[in-house]
Amino acid sequence: MIRYISKPHPITGIINSKLGVWCFLASEIMLFGGLFSAYILLRTGVTDWPRGHELLNVPLATLNTIILITSSVTMVMSWASLEMKNLSKYRLFMTLTILLGFAFLVVKSFEYGHKFEHHHFPSTNNFYAIYFTLTGLHGLHVIGGIVVNLYFLLFGIKMWDKEPKQFAGRIEAAGLYWHFVDLVWIFLFPVLYLL
Amino acid sequence: MSAHSQEEVQRQVKIYIRVFLALGILTVLTVGVSYLKLPLSIAIAVALFIAAIKSSLVAAFFMHLVSEKKIIYAILALAFCFFIVLLLYPSWHLM
């Protein structure tokens, strides 16, 4: 049994679930850091790297940026609703977060579909290789976040009656992950689409 | 962050809304700047500067890093050092 999941650990001053998620996010920084490093290597290694807006759809990506930022706000609002003991508001904001996550994926799949229609694949050139790798891995993270959020909306919510503090801690931890996914996109968007 | 009073949470909600507006404005700004067709080095500097502000806002307020415990800052500082090494590594041959 994991201890200190509803009250802070006396040494660290935080609950263990939050510590665990932050350690995981530190490893995620390295995962995406390695790929950003690969991007820099590929781009500085050639003289003619295409500007993102010449090949990619900037308006659609801007829409997706707004969608993901909005979902971060609804995610933090779902946690704040729990802190204010308002379960129906939690349900509302969590549902919105999940729907916005799906909306992001729908827009992304339109983008991917458009690329495939024009026979642009990861094997086409280095630009598309790193574009599909970075956005694909990011998309997988969005799917993972949706799965976790769906669990906390449909099944995990039972914990609220018995252990409200622990449940709020879980939502805060899930939120940290979701905000990180948003944070990665905040860098992916200008790097791939605008520069 | 844990164990808040209702007023405290309501105060934070107001901050979340302001951060949301700031993130929206900065997104429009970074897209707008990209249409100016600035020289690449300046465009990179501007885009990364705006992205850094946006990510700081998300990390500070949504991820509650403005008021977090030391151990989390320590973990992040360590990860950040290695992250910087990763980003500089491909350009070492240029220096």
Interface residues (C-beta under 8 A of the other chain):
Chain A: P8 T12 G13 I14 I15 K18 L19 W22 C23 A26 S27 I29 M30 G33 G34 F36 S37 A38 I40 L41 T44 H53 V58 T62 T65 I66 I69 T70 S72 V73 M75 V76 M77 A80 E83 M84 K165 A168 G169 E172 G175 L176 H179 F180 D182 L183 I186 F187 F189 P190 V191 L194 L195
Chain B: M1 S2 A3 H4 Q6 V9 Q10 Q12 V13 Y16 I17 V19 F20 L23 G24 T27 T30 V31 S34 L40 A43 I44 A47 L48 I50 A51 K54 S55 V58 A59 F61 F62 M63 H64 E68 K69 K70 I71 I72 I75 L76 L78 A79 F80 F82 F83 L86 L87 Y89 P90 S91 L94
